[in-house]
Amino acid sequence: MERGRARAQAEGLSVEFQPAHAEALPFADESFDIVLSTFGVMFAPDQSKAASELIRVCRSGGKIGLANWTPEGFIGELFRVVGRYVPPAPGVKSPALWGNEEWLRLQFGDVATSMSVTRRMFKFRYRSAEHWVDVFRRFYGPTHKAFLALAPERQIDLERDLLTLLKTFDRGGGDGLVVPSEYLEVVITRA
């Protein structure tokens, strides 16, 4: 949040930052013309409640924009690898559900006048697979938490499996790591 504030100030933008829980947003009904989540809301434990909150705070005729990793892409595979080491808490569903068009239509279809879903690719670019593991081990929630939860010898095993996964997806041709990962770009117009 502090980096976001500093960036907004450097850009001369007036932005209000407010931490909130995706399942209980502290805003009145129909507060916003645009509600946006970029690889965020998909990690809420109660995904249906989080979807309901996005709907609740969006005005009629407003837009809900989402970017969500797909279960078929690299990050979906990453979730599977991490899940072999640290299973999700009981009752918590995979965040990759948000990358499934059918699931999105179940969550938003009744309140949408339109929904566009476009498959896109993001390319992770790092110096090497080892560099990627180092960054994701420290900063990416799912892998960061997995490493923290494991004994040192299991951390070595997880790192090995992540390096194998990265090498499978790498398209850098030996000139740095380039890993394409599919995501859904979703724009919902609220009724």
BALOBA-1460 file (C-alpha; in Angstrom, 3 decimals):
// residues 191
<rec num="1" residu="m" x="0.000" y="0.000" z="0.000"/>
<rec num="2" residu="e" x="2.829" y="2.379" z="0.813"/>
<rec num="3" residu="r" x="4.457" y="1.737" z="-2.562"/>
<rec num="4" residu="g" x="1.118" y="2.351" z="-4.254"/>
<rec num="5" residu="r" x="0.723" y="5.649" z="-2.423"/>
<rec num="6" residu="a" x="4.260" y="6.690" z="-3.371"/>
<rec num="7" residu="r" x="3.652" y="5.756" z="-7.007"/>
<rec num="8" residu="a" x="0.350" y="7.656" z="-7.114"/>
<rec num="9" residu="q" x="2.001" y="10.718" z="-5.608"/>
<rec num="10" residu="a" x="4.899" y="10.522" z="-8.091"/>
<rec num="11" residu="e" x="2.366" y="10.348" z="-10.944"/>
<rec num="12" residu="g" x="0.436" y="13.317" z="-9.532"/>
<rec num="13" residu="l" x="-2.673" y="11.201" z="-8.960"/>
<rec num="14" residu="s" x="-5.191" y="11.593" z="-6.182"/>
<rec num="15" residu="v" x="-5.866" y="8.022" z="-5.058"/>
<rec num="16" residu="e" x="-7.410" y="6.805" z="-1.840"/>
<rec num="17" residu="f" x="-6.081" y="3.451" z="-0.629"/>
<rec num="18" residu="q" x="-8.194" y="1.452" z="1.805"/>
<rec num="19" residu="p" x="-7.401" y="-2.059" z="2.953"/>
<rec num="20" residu="a" x="-10.457" y="-4.288" z="2.962"/>
<rec num="21" residu="h" x="-11.479" y="-7.932" z="3.047"/>
<rec num="22" residu="a" x="-12.850" y="-9.163" z="-0.293"/>
<rec num="23" residu="e" x="-15.681" y="-10.984" z="1.477"/>
<rec num="24" residu="a" x="-16.855" y="-7.897" z="3.393"/>
<rec num="25" residu="l" x="-16.090" y="-4.716" z="1.467"/>
<rec num="26" residu="p" x="-16.560" y="-1.572" z="3.603"/>
<rec num="27" residu="f" x="-18.546" y="0.286" z="0.950"/>
<rec num="28" residu="a" x="-22.239" y="0.992" z="0.483"/>
<rec num="29" residu="d" x="-24.271" y="-0.876" z="-2.110"/>
<rec num="30" residu="e" x="-23.732" y="0.356" z="-5.679"/>
<rec num="31" residu="s" x="-20.824" y="2.656" z="-4.716"/>
<rec num="32" residu="f" x="-18.703" y="2.287" z="-7.861"/>
<rec num="33" residu="d" x="-19.004" y="2.542" z="-11.623"/>
<rec num="34" residu="i" x="-16.038" y="0.182" z="-12.017"/>
<rec num="35" residu="v" x="-14.939" y="-2.647" z="-9.734"/>
<rec num="36" residu="l" x="-11.612" y="-4.242" z="-10.656"/>
<rec num="37" residu="s" x="-9.560" y="-7.193" z="-9.461"/>
<rec num="38" residu="t" x="-6.304" y="-8.212" z="-11.086"/>
<rec num="39" residu="f" x="-5.308" y="-11.653" z="-9.772"/>
<rec num="40" residu="g" x="-6.597" y="-10.747" z="-6.315"/>
<rec num="41" residu="v" x="-10.196" y="-11.645" z="-5.451"/>
<rec num="42" residu="m" x="-9.602" y="-15.152" z="-6.767"/>
<rec num="43" residu="f" x="-7.655" y="-15.868" z="-3.560"/>
<rec num="44" residu="a" x="-10.543" y="-15.100" z="-1.188"/>
<rec num="45" residu="p" x="-11.425" y="-18.154" z="0.931"/>
<rec num="46" residu="d" x="-15.203" y="-17.838" z="0.357"/>
<rec num="47" residu="q" x="-15.230" y="-17.231" z="-3.373"/>
<rec num="48" residu="s" x="-18.997" y="-16.972" z="-3.799"/>
<rec num="49" residu="k" x="-19.182" y="-14.377" z="-1.027"/>
<rec num="50" residu="a" x="-16.353" y="-12.407" z="-2.644"/>
<rec num="51" residu="a" x="-18.160" y="-12.496" z="-6.023"/>
<rec num="52" residu="s" x="-21.340" y="-11.278" z="-4.289"/>
<rec num="53" residu="e" x="-19.420" y="-8.375" z="-2.798"/>
<rec num="54" residu="l" x="-18.088" y="-7.312" z="-6.209"/>
<rec num="55" residu="i" x="-21.666" y="-7.312" z="-7.485"/>
<rec num="56" residu="r" x="-23.010" y="-5.503" z="-4.427"/>
<rec num="57" residu="v" x="-20.631" y="-2.534" z="-4.648"/>
<rec num="58" residu="c" x="-20.980" y="-2.109" z="-8.439"/>
<rec num="59" residu="r" x="-23.664" y="0.278" z="-9.669"/>
<rec num="60" residu="s" x="-26.344" y="-0.852" z="-12.093"/>
<rec num="61" residu="g" x="-24.855" y="-0.439" z="-15.569"/>
<rec num="62" residu="g" x="-21.349" y="-0.462" z="-14.088"/>
<rec num="63" residu="k" x="-18.528" y="-2.806" z="-15.015"/>
<rec num="64" residu="i" x="-16.727" y="-5.510" z="-13.083"/>
<rec num="65" residu="g" x="-13.296" y="-6.211" z="-14.551"/>
<rec num="66" residu="l" x="-11.299" y="-9.300" z="-13.644"/>
<rec num="67" residu="a" x="-7.998" y="-10.887" z="-14.575"/>
<rec num="68" residu="n" x="-7.865" y="-14.482" z="-13.311"/>
<rec num="69" residu="w" x="-5.348" y="-17.278" z="-13.852"/>
<rec num="70" residu="t" x="-6.764" y="-20.309" z="-15.662"/>
<rec num="71" residu="p" x="-6.493" y="-23.852" z="-14.313"/>
<rec num="72" residu="e" x="-4.949" y="-24.968" z="-17.632"/>
<rec num="73" residu="g" x="-2.124" y="-22.419" z="-17.655"/>
<rec num="74" residu="f" x="1.206" y="-22.223" z="-15.889"/>
<rec num="75" residu="i" x="-0.187" y="-20.760" z="-12.649"/>
<rec num="76" residu="g" x="-2.867" y="-23.473" z="-12.574"/>
<rec num="77" residu="e" x="-0.032" y="-26.017" z="-12.774"/>
<rec num="78" residu="l" x="1.818" y="-24.101" z="-10.063"/>
<rec num="79" residu="f" x="-1.239" y="-24.402" z="-7.801"/>
<rec num="80" residu="r" x="-1.226" y="-28.174" z="-8.366"/>
<rec num="81" residu="v" x="2.475" y="-28.496" z="-7.517"/>
<rec num="82" residu="v" x="2.127" y="-26.399" z="-4.359"/>
<rec num="83" residu="g" x="-1.043" y="-28.319" z="-3.421"/>
<rec num="84" residu="r" x="0.934" y="-31.572" z="-3.340"/>
<rec num="85" residu="y" x="3.034" y="-30.087" z="-0.536"/>
<rec num="86" residu="v" x="0.531" y="-27.911" z="1.300"/>
<rec num="87" residu="p" x="-3.097" y="-28.852" z="0.739"/>
<rec num="88" residu="p" x="-5.680" y="-26.073" z="0.973"/>
<rec num="89" residu="a" x="-7.518" y="-25.529" z="4.237"/>
<rec num="90" residu="p" x="-10.676" y="-27.638" z="4.558"/>
<rec num="91" residu="g" x="-13.533" y="-26.142" z="2.564"/>
<rec num="92" residu="v" x="-11.318" y="-23.717" z="0.607"/>
<rec num="93" residu="k" x="-11.650" y="-24.136" z="-3.144"/>
<rec num="94" residu="s" x="-8.945" y="-23.566" z="-5.725"/>
<rec num="95" residu="p" x="-8.459" y="-19.938" z="-6.806"/>
<rec num="96" residu="a" x="-8.246" y="-21.317" z="-10.357"/>
<rec num="97" residu="l" x="-12.065" y="-21.589" z="-10.347"/>
<rec num="98" residu="w" x="-12.047" y="-17.885" z="-11.261"/>
<rec num="99" residu="g" x="-10.275" y="-18.876" z="-14.475"/>
<rec num="100" residu="n" x="-13.178" y="-21.124" z="-15.479"/>
<rec num="101" residu="e" x="-15.781" y="-19.404" z="-17.668"/>
<rec num="102" residu="e" x="-18.599" y="-21.715" z="-16.584"/>
<rec num="103" residu="w" x="-17.931" y="-20.962" z="-12.902"/>
<rec num="104" residu="l" x="-17.877" y="-17.218" z="-13.630"/>
<rec num="105" residu="r" x="-21.226" y="-17.456" z="-15.408"/>
<rec num="106" residu="l" x="-22.682" y="-19.257" z="-12.374"/>
<rec num="107" residu="q" x="-21.436" y="-16.496" z="-10.069"/>
<rec num="108" residu="f" x="-22.275" y="-13.456" z="-12.193"/>
<rec num="109" residu="g" x="-24.717" y="-14.565" z="-14.901"/>
<rec num="110" residu="d" x="-27.916" y="-13.672" z="-13.032"/>
<rec num="111" residu="v" x="-26.832" y="-10.054" z="-12.542"/>
<rec num="112" residu="a" x="-25.011" y="-9.456" z="-15.823"/>
<rec num="113" residu="t" x="-26.458" y="-7.821" z="-18.903"/>
<rec num="114" residu="s" x="-23.274" y="-8.911" z="-20.655"/>
<rec num="115" residu="m" x="-20.083" y="-10.788" z="-19.913"/>
<rec num="116" residu="s" x="-17.063" y="-10.917" z="-22.192"/>
<rec num="117" residu="v" x="-14.363" y="-13.477" z="-21.500"/>
<rec num="118" residu="t" x="-11.101" y="-13.383" z="-23.428"/>
<rec num="119" residu="r" x="-8.153" y="-15.733" z="-22.980"/>
<rec num="120" residu="r" x="-4.886" y="-13.824" z="-22.746"/>
<rec num="121" residu="m" x="-1.257" y="-14.667" z="-22.096"/>
<rec num="122" residu="f" x="1.103" y="-13.067" z="-19.617"/>
<rec num="123" residu="k" x="4.798" y="-13.836" z="-19.931"/>
<rec num="124" residu="f" x="6.810" y="-14.123" z="-16.734"/>
<rec num="125" residu="r" x="10.336" y="-12.912" z="-17.523"/>
<rec num="126" residu="y" x="13.168" y="-13.623" z="-15.098"/>
<rec num="127" residu="r" x="16.930" y="-14.068" z="-15.313"/>
<rec num="128" residu="s" x="16.557" y="-17.805" z="-14.670"/>
<rec num="129" residu="a" x="14.267" y="-20.414" z="-13.147"/>
<rec num="130" residu="e" x="16.234" y="-20.041" z="-9.905"/>
<rec num="131" residu="h" x="15.613" y="-16.294" z="-9.948"/>
<rec num="132" residu="w" x="11.861" y="-16.896" z="-10.401"/>
<rec num="133" residu="v" x="11.817" y="-19.321" z="-7.439"/>
<rec num="134" residu="d" x="13.691" y="-16.804" z="-5.293"/>
<rec num="135" residu="v" x="11.216" y="-14.005" z="-6.079"/>
<rec num="136" residu="f" x="8.093" y="-16.167" z="-5.747"/>
<rec num="137" residu="r" x="9.388" y="-17.771" z="-2.564"/>
<rec num="138" residu="r" x="9.616" y="-14.333" z="-0.969"/>
<rec num="139" residu="f" x="6.697" y="-12.421" z="-2.488"/>
<rec num="140" residu="y" x="3.976" y="-14.565" z="-4.111"/>
<rec num="141" residu="g" x="1.412" y="-15.592" z="-1.491"/>
<rec num="142" residu="p" x="0.796" y="-19.240" z="-2.431"/>
<rec num="143" residu="t" x="4.467" y="-20.175" z="-2.820"/>
<rec num="144" residu="h" x="5.630" y="-17.946" z="0.034"/>
<rec num="145" residu="k" x="3.188" y="-19.591" z="2.446"/>
<rec num="146" residu="a" x="4.010" y="-23.068" z="1.169"/>
<rec num="147" residu="f" x="7.736" y="-22.618" z="1.824"/>
<rec num="148" residu="l" x="7.026" y="-21.219" z="5.297"/>
<rec num="149" residu="a" x="4.840" y="-24.228" z="6.149"/>
<rec num="150" residu="l" x="7.421" y="-26.849" z="5.142"/>
<rec num="151" residu="a" x="10.358" y="-28.379" z="6.956"/>
<rec num="152" residu="p" x="13.729" y="-27.534" z="5.343"/>
<rec num="153" residu="e" x="14.049" y="-30.887" z="3.544"/>
<rec num="154" residu="r" x="10.548" y="-30.540" z="2.065"/>
<rec num="155" residu="q" x="11.413" y="-26.992" z="0.968"/>
<rec num="156" residu="i" x="14.246" y="-28.484" z="-1.090"/>
<rec num="157" residu="d" x="11.782" y="-30.917" z="-2.693"/>
<rec num="158" residu="l" x="9.306" y="-28.129" z="-3.486"/>
<rec num="159" residu="e" x="12.048" y="-25.991" z="-5.008"/>
<rec num="160" residu="r" x="13.156" y="-28.918" z="-7.183"/>
<rec num="161" residu="d" x="9.583" y="-29.494" z="-8.404"/>
<rec num="162" residu="l" x="9.111" y="-25.791" z="-9.127"/>
<rec num="163" residu="l" x="12.331" y="-25.692" z="-11.133"/>
<rec num="164" residu="t" x="11.148" y="-28.717" z="-13.120"/>
<rec num="165" residu="l" x="7.799" y="-27.035" z="-13.789"/>
<rec num="166" residu="l" x="9.489" y="-23.813" z="-14.876"/>
<rec num="167" residu="k" x="11.811" y="-25.634" z="-17.243"/>
<rec num="168" residu="t" x="8.806" y="-27.413" z="-18.787"/>
<rec num="169" residu="f" x="7.088" y="-24.073" z="-19.536"/>
<rec num="170" residu="d" x="10.207" y="-22.013" z="-20.351"/>
<rec num="171" residu="r" x="10.213" y="-20.480" z="-23.837"/>
<rec num="172" residu="g" x="13.282" y="-18.295" z="-23.297"/>
<rec num="173" residu="g" x="15.575" y="-20.472" z="-25.384"/>
<rec num="174" residu="g" x="18.436" y="-20.219" z="-22.905"/>
<rec num="175" residu="d" x="18.347" y="-16.409" z="-22.931"/>
<rec num="176" residu="g" x="16.617" y="-15.891" z="-19.590"/>
<rec num="177" residu="l" x="13.396" y="-17.448" z="-18.374"/>
<rec num="178" residu="v" x="10.208" y="-16.703" z="-20.328"/>
<rec num="179" residu="v" x="7.134" y="-18.546" z="-19.057"/>
<rec num="180" residu="p" x="3.768" y="-17.848" z="-20.697"/>
<rec num="181" residu="s" x="0.778" y="-18.156" z="-18.401"/>
<rec num="182" residu="e" x="-2.828" y="-18.033" z="-19.527"/>
<rec num="183" residu="y" x="-5.402" y="-15.859" z="-17.800"/>
<rec num="184" residu="l" x="-8.965" y="-14.759" z="-18.413"/>
<rec num="185" residu="e" x="-9.764" y="-11.122" z="-19.038"/>
<rec num="186" residu="v" x="-13.367" y="-10.734" z="-17.894"/>
<rec num="187" residu="v" x="-15.643" y="-7.696" z="-18.269"/>
<rec num="188" residu="i" x="-19.091" y="-7.965" z="-16.727"/>
<rec num="189" residu="t" x="-21.763" y="-5.297" z="-17.175"/>
<rec num="190" residu="r" x="-24.025" y="-5.308" z="-14.151"/>
<rec num="191" residu="a" x="-27.781" y="-5.227" z="-14.666"/>
